[in-house]
Amino acid sequence: MSALELVAARKSGQLTARELVEYFLGRIEQHNTTLHALVTVTADEALRRAELMDQGHVDPGILWGLPFADKDLSHRAGVPTGWGSRVGTVAPIPEVSDPVVVAMDVAGGISLGKSAVCEFGLSSYTESEVFPPTKNPFSLLHGSGGSSGGAAAAVAGGLLPLSPGSDGGGSIRIPAWTCGLVGMKPSRGLIPAGTGFDSLGGLVVPGALAHTLGDAALLMDALRGHRPTYRATGVSASPASFVDALEQPMRKLSIGVSLAHPWGDGMGIDINPEALAALDQVTQLARDLGHTVADLEWTPRHGYADAFATLWRASAATLDIPAGGHDVLENLTRYLVEEGAKLSARELALALRELAQFETHTIEAFSPYDIVLTPGLATAAPELGWYDKEDAERNFRQQIQVTPFSSFVNVSGLPALALPVSLSGQGLPVGVQLIGSPGGDATVLALGHQLSSQLSWGHQRPAIW
């Protein structure tokens, strides 16, 4: 059953909140020791909240008791936050929940625990040294992407019906492409519980991981609430409900298709033929559905790569590492923290200016189109252990070789959807990216919904189900 179907069953009285929680706790008990998707399971607290909801003491909200997991970068009062790091093992238990956690609770979700992340969310794979590597449900030899890799593995493996994540450079979309899920990164400013404006460069926003577009829209409605306090960038008006908007007739769109990315020739980026085939398939499907499709002529600004690398290092330098914590950091994190600390105010200011100019240039280049289509990952999902954990600079290049199409969307503040399309010859999911105009989240979701209804992906599930 989809999340929307589970909500309908709850509303009709066919299911109680306790039954939902018990079912997914059973899935976690059965499969989490294989996938390593959740680092903490809060079964007693979840069952207690479900009982209170069934007794009418807790508002079921729009999620009606749907289980989910908090990403282990977010604080939930009374539950340890690990940040995917050995530093987290000695951190105090938080007394106050983060806004995104509160938003999920107010919407009627029931947290079953914490989903695995890479150390401090700084990389695109989830292979922390404090917890076993998170495995891809489609192939246990491969990773689940990052940094929301635990959330994606849990949803793809049927341990959760859906889950929130956060995305500062692709951290929702990369795991979604890797694990065959829908992954929605909203516009900067859309989600009151995580506008992006409070992060360096405006990069990080919460978003949705789900099996279907309807489920992703439901989670977006839950995260946003019905009284948003911030406007998305741009002038597009958001609907009262993304779920309801999916039922509206689909207008004909202007769609641009691009293979361009802002990383230049020095990174050794080579787009996999199966990624190109998925893009071609979706491009043709869009034409068949009556949309106007054309190649997008876009030459990204050359200063992007250096500026983004500077921002990445600077972000690491702002981490609140307790005394003695540097000694237990992973090599990549330590490198980023140390290099970030060396940056001058001038270097950071110049990088931020370059990225602001990149944002303006990109939005102007994309403006003739309602949607821009790109590949998802450039390569197949890497096997576990593929990323170099000793040479941090090589590690950075490896990450870009796999994910060249994700971070520039965060810099531009645009909405973007990871859409699963097919399985590769290795049996791994392959997807595409739909990028919307500023504030055009509803259009992105609507086109994704229309396309997914015509794709053979359907209800594809890994063997672990």
N, C-alpha and C positions, 0 to 999 in steps of 0.2 A: 504494500500500500504506500502511496505517496504521502508526503506530509499533509497535503490538503485533504486527502482521503481519511487520514487519521484524525484530523480536526473534525471532519464531518461525522465520523463515527463517534467522537467524543460528544459533539453537540446533540446527536440523536440518542445518546445514552447507551450505545452499543459497547463502548469502552469506558472504563474509568481511568483516571490519571494513574492510579496505583498499578493497574494492569499494564499500561503503557510503560511505566518505569520498570516494572518487574521484567517485562519482555526484553527491553534493551539492556538491562543489567545482566540478564542471562546471556545475551549475545556477547557482551563484554567479557563475562567470565569464560565463555567458550573460546573466544578468538583473540583477546587482547594479548595473551602471552605469545601469540604468533606474530601479530602485526606491530605490537608496541606502539599503539596509537594514542593511548591515554597514559599519562604518567601518574595521575592520582584519580582514584575512584571514590566518590563520596556517596556511597549507597544509602547509609542511614539517613543522612540529611535529605537526600532526594525522596526517599520513601516517606519521610515525615512531612515534607512539603506536599507530596501527592495526596496523603491522607487529609491534610488540612484543606486542600483544594476540593477533594471529593465531599468533604463535610460542609463546604460552602464558606469556609473561613478565609480563603484566598481567592481573589479574582482570577478566573481562568484566562482573561485577556484574549487576544486574538490567536495565541498559540495553543490554548486549551490544554496546557500540561505537556506539550511536546518536549521530550528530552533533547538535550544538547550538551556540549562541553565548552567550558571557558578555555580560551587559548592561554597557555601557561606563561604569557607575558602580562596578563591582566590580573589585577588584584580582586579576589573575592574575600570578604571579611571572614576570618576564621579558617581559611584554607591556605596552606603554604603556596607561595609563588616561587617557582624554580628557575624561570627564565632559560631553561635548557642548559644550565651552567652549574658547575661545582660550587660557584659562589652562592647559589640559591640554597644550598644545603644548610647554611648557617645563618640565613637571613631571617629576621623576625616575621612571624605570621601577621599578615595585614589585619588591621582593625576596621578599615573602611574599604568598600567595594568601588571599583572604577566605574565611570559612567556607562560604559558599554555593558557591563555586568548588570547594573541596575536596570538598564533599558530592557534587557532580555527577561529579567524577573518581572518587571512591570507588564510586559507583553504576555506573561503567563507561561514562560518556558520553565523547565525544571533541569537544573544543571546536574549532570551525573559525575562531574569531575573536571580535570584539566587535560587538555590535549597537548601532545608533544610538540616541541619547537626546537629549532637550532639555537645555538647559544645567542641569547639576546635578540633573536630574529634577524641576524645580520647576514645570513646566507640563503641560497635558494635550494637547499637540501636539508633534510632533518636527520642528521647523524651525530647527535650530541654525544659527548664523552661521559656524561653523567647518567645516561640511560641507553639501552640497546637501540640500534638504528631502527627507525620506523620503516616498515616494509610496504611495498606496493601490493594491494590485494590482487592485482592482475598478474603479478609475477613477484614472488617472494625474494627473488635475486636482485630486484631493482628497488630504487628508492621511491619515496612518495612526493618528492619536491619539498619546497620550503618557502617561507618559514611556517606556513600553516599546514605542514605535512601531516601532523597527527590528526587534525580535524578532517583533512581530506581522506586519509586512510580509514578513519573511523566511519565516515559516511559511505565511502565506496565499499567498505567491507560489511556494511549493515549493522554496525555497532551503534549508530545514531541515525535518525531520519534526516537530519540536517545539522549544520553547525555554523556559527559565525567564525570569521577569521579577520585578519587585518592585512593590509596591502600597502607597503611602502616602496616597492619596486617590482612587484609581481607576486607577492607572497600569498595571495589568494589564487590568482590565475595560474601560476606555475604548478601548484599541487593539483588544481582542477584539470589542467591538460594532462598531467602525469597519471592521475587516477580516474580519468574518464567522467568527470563531474562538470556541472555548470558552476562557474565561479564568477560572481559579480563584484567588480570594483566600482563603487559609486563616484559621482562627481565630488570634487572638493567642496566642502561646505554643506552637503546634503544631509548628513547624519549628525544630529545635534550631539550625540554621545561621542563623536569623533570626527570633527569637521576637517581635520588636516591642518588647519591654520596654526595649531599649537605645536606642530612638529617642524624641524628644521627644513626649510624649503617647501613646506606644505605638502609633504609626500604621503604621510600615513593616514589611511582611512579604514574603518571597519567595513566589512561586506559579508557576502553570503556564499556558502558552499552547499550544494544540493544536487539531487538527481535530475530534477525537472525545472523548467523555467517557472512554472506555477509555484513550486516550492521555494525557489529563489526569490520570487516576487513577495511571497508571504513573509520570508525572513527579512527582506528589505523593509516591508511595512512595519515589522516588529522593531527593527533597529531604529527606524526613523520616528516611529510614533505618529500620532495624528495631529500634533501641534508643533511642527518644527520651528525652531527658533533661529535658524540660519537659512539663508538662500544659497542654492547651488550657484557656482560661477555661471555667468551668462544670464539671459532673460527668459529662458524657457520655463514654463510653469509646470510643476510636477503634479500628477494626479493625486486625488485624495487617497486612492488605493492603487498600488501597482498591480495587485491581483485582479481587481475589477478592470483595470486598463487593458489587461491581456484579452479580455472578452470583447473589446471594441473592434470594429472593422479595421483592417490594416490598410493604410494608404500606400500608394506607390512611392517608393523612396529612390533617391539618387545615391548610388553606392560607388565609392572609389576603392580600388584594389591596389595594394602596395607591397612590394618586397623590400622597400628601403628601411634602413635602421640607422641610428646615429653613431655607430661604433667604428666606422672607418674600415680600412683594409688590414690593419695591423693585428687584429684579434684572431684572424684565422677562422672566420665564421663561414660555414658551409651549410646551406639549407638542405635538409634531407629530402630525397625525392618523394617520400611518403607524406611529408609535411606539405610539399607543393601540390601533390595529388589531392589532398584534403581541401586545400584552398581552391583548386580548380573545380572540385566537386561542388563546393558551396557557392562559388561564383556562378556556375552554370545553373544551379538550383534557383538562385536569386533572379537570374534572367527568366527562367521558366515561370516564376511566380509573378512576373510582370514588372519587376523593378528595373530601373535604368542602371547599368553597370559599365564603368569605364576605368581604365588604368589611371591611377593618381600620379601626377608628376610632382614629386616632392624630393628636394635635396636638403637633408637635415643640416643644420649649422655645424661647422667643423669643431667648434669648441666644446661640444657636449660631453665627449668622453672624459676629458680631463676635469671638467667642472663637476660632473657627477661623481667621479672618483674622489675628488676633494670633499664633496658633501658627505659621501659615505664614510670617509675617515673622520670628518668633523663630528658626525652623528655619534660614532663610536666613542669619541673623546668626551662626550657629555654623559656617558653612562655613570651611574652612581655605584662605583666599585668600592666595597668596604676595605678598610686597611688590611693588607695582606692578601686581598683577593686577586691581585694581578698575578700572583705566583701560580694560581690554579686555572687561569684562563687558557682556552685553547689557543693554538698558535695563530690562527687567523684573527681571532678577536684581539689578542695581545698586540699583534702587528697593527691593526686598525686603530686601537686605542693610542698606541705610542706614536704612530704617524700623524694621527689627528691632533695630538697634543703639540706637535711641532709646527702646526699651521699658524700663520700670523692672521691677525684680523683682516689685513688687506687681501690676503689670498682667499679667505672665506668670502669676503665681500665681492671680490671679482668673480668667484665661482657662482655666487647667488645671482649676480647681475647677468652673467652669461646664461644661466638657466631660465631667468625671467625673460630674456630675449628669445631664447629657444621656445618657450611657451607661446609667446606672441606669434613668432614665425610659424610654428606648427599649427596653431589654431587658424591662422589666416590661410595656410596651405590646404587645410582640411575643410575650410568653410563652404566650398561649393557642394559638398556632399553631406547627406544626413548621417551616413555611416561610412567608416573606412574599414575594409577587411584586410587583415594581415595573417600570416601563419601564426600558429601558437608557439610551440617550441621549435627551434631550428633543427634539433636532433631528436633521436629517441631518448626516452628517459634513461639516464645513466645507471649502470649497476651500482649496488652498494659498494662503497670503498673507492669509487673511481676518482673522486675529487682529491687532489693533493693536499694533505693535511700538514705538510712540513713547509712547503714553499707557498707563502701567502700570495705573492704576485702571480704565480702560475695558477693558483686556485681562483683568483679573480678572473683571469682570462678564461678558464674553463667554464665558470658560471656564465660569462657573457656569450661564449660559444653556444651554449644550450638555450639561453634566454635573451636574445638580442631585441625582442619586440615588446618587452614589458615595461621597463623602468621609465621610458620616455613618456608613457601615458600618465604616470604619477607626476612627473615634472610638469606636464601640461594641465593637470587637474581634471582630465576628461574621464567620463564613464567608459568602462570597457568590460566586455563579457568574454569569458573563456567558454567555448562551445565544443563538446565532444562530437566527433564526426564518424570515426571508423577505428578499427583495430589494425595495427601494423602486422607485418609478417611475423614478428616476434610475439604477437598477441598483446601488445601494449597500446593503450589509447592514443589517438592522434586527434588534434583539434585545431580550431582556428580562433582568431580574435576579432570581435566586433567592437570598434571604437566609435563612440557617439560624439555629438557636438556638446559644448558646455551646457550642463544641466539637462542633457537629453537622455537621461537614464531610462525613461519610459519607452522611448523609441528603440533603444538598444534591447531592452527586455522583450518588446513586442516582436521585433524582427527575429530575435533568437527563438522565441516561441513558435513563430511561423516556420522558420527553417527546421527546427527540431521535429516538428510534426511531420515533416516530409523525409527526414533522414532515416536510414535503416538502423541507426544507433539505438533508438527507442529505449527499451528497458534492459539494455546490455548490462549484465552483472558478472563479476569475477567468480571463479569456481568456488571460492570460500563461502559463497552464499549457500 
